[in-house]
């Protein structure tokens, strides 16, 4: 079985984004790695196709650990999620070994800098250009957080216009966020029409034989045309994805650092077989007709239930709306595939679990 191991390099971050507030408390995620690398090696030793994704905090605040892992685990696929402000701390030779690099950018400069900090947008864009300049040709992904100032249509179109990213994925700043002033109004006035506009724009490009790298659209419509189901949950949390904290503790979900339901043990004492599948999506999701393309959306949301039922239902409504919009394009896409305008391979994304969660 191939598993994604989301390896925390530190709980510390150099930014204080409005969504999360910056570094994790050290009692939850220590800022230094406290376990011997041999424990990690033993934990993944019988995995024939492991993927290691470096995570934080900001993972590049511990480049020494990253370099050590990359030097010793030479047969792994490699991924990193970074805020894109410290890219040059890691030597080019290491960057070129990554299969996927995810940089956090929320779209337009005004939106990104509002939520992430002054001049963060410029730093991320400079990083993407630098990565291309040193010869990185693998998957470069813009990882967006979408909140109340976001205009999903304008922000995604802006990132597409830069011609720097292979793929774009977004996650909604919901459930754990208390920042919203009018979530329901934003959904109706901004997000839903924005998704409609993006699907229309994306379909026009499909007719030209071009599959724009919008991860939710590719992955969900790809499942539809192949008559397959999205995994449950779509990010694979607890199923084919495990997070390993800096103290060696194992989590089903990397954002659930303070949730007892997500803690599965420690790599010093548990094997992978001991922990895989212990935490799953349950009702009401598994009986929903949309679960085959939603996958329950989010394991953390499912278990924490931090928002009231009305707003939680609204998140489901947003997901269902996107699924319906893409479903309406299914037959049209199948016709394009049959005519050879598109290839089925173009809808096989991600090729492995690269931390893009698929469903926003």
C-alpha positions, 0 to 999 in steps of 0.5 A: 500500500502506498501512503502519504506521510505528512512529516512536520519539520517544526511547529514554528512559522515565520508568518501570522496569517489571519486564518491560523495565527502563526506558529503552533503552541510548542506543547502541541507541535514541538518546534524541533524534531524530537525523534530519531530518524530511524523511527521514521525509517522503520515506520515506513520501511515496508511501504513500496511507494511512500510519499513524504510531504514536508509540513509545518508551521513553515517547514523551511525553518528546519532545512537541516532536517529536510536535507537529512530526510531527502539524503537518506530516503532516496526512493520516496516521492517528495512533496513540500507545502510552504508559504513561499517566503523562505525558498532560498534557504534550501539549496537548488539541488534539493528543490529539483528532487521534489515531485510536487511543490505547493506554495500558499498564495490566495490569488490577487496581491491585495487578497494574499497580503491582507490575509498573509502579510505585507509583501507576501504575494511578491515573495511567493511570486518571486519564489515561483519564478526562481524555482522555474529559473533553477530548472524545476519542471515538476508539479508546481501548485498554488494552494489557496485559502479562500475567505470573505475577501476572496473572489474565487473567479477573479483570484483563480483567473489571476493565478492562471494568468501568471503562467507560473503554476501547473495546478491550482487548488483552494480550500475554504476558510470554514469550520475553524474560522470565526472571521466571517461576518456574512458567510451565507451572503458571501456564498450567494453573492460571490462564491457560487456565481464565481464557481459557475463562471469558472466552470464555464471558462474551464469548459471553453478551454476544454473545447480547445483541447486544453485542461486547465489545472484546477484541481477540484474540477479535474479530479471530480470530473475525472471521477465522473467520466471514469465512473469512479468514486472519489476516495473518502475522505478525498484527502485520504486522511487516516486511510492513505495519508498519515501525519507525523508530528515533531515528537513522533505522534501520528495523526489521522489529519495534519490540522487536528493537532489538538484533537484526541480522535485524530491521535493514533499513537507514536511511530516509536511503538505503532506500525502503519498497519496498526493505525491505518483506517482507525478514523473514518468518515461516517454518517450522515456523509456515507449515506449521502448521494453525493459522497461518491464525488465529495468523499465526505469533504473533510475528516476534521470538519466531520469529527469536530462539528465546530460550526452550527448545523445551518452553516455546516449545511451551507458548506455541503451546499457549496460542494453539492453545487460544484458537483452539479455544475461539473456533472452537467458538463460530463456528457460534453466532456465524454464527447470531447474524449471520444473525438480525441480533443481531450485525453483521459490521462489529462483527468487523472490527477493527482497521479499520487496523493500529493496533499491536494485535498481535491474537494474545497 
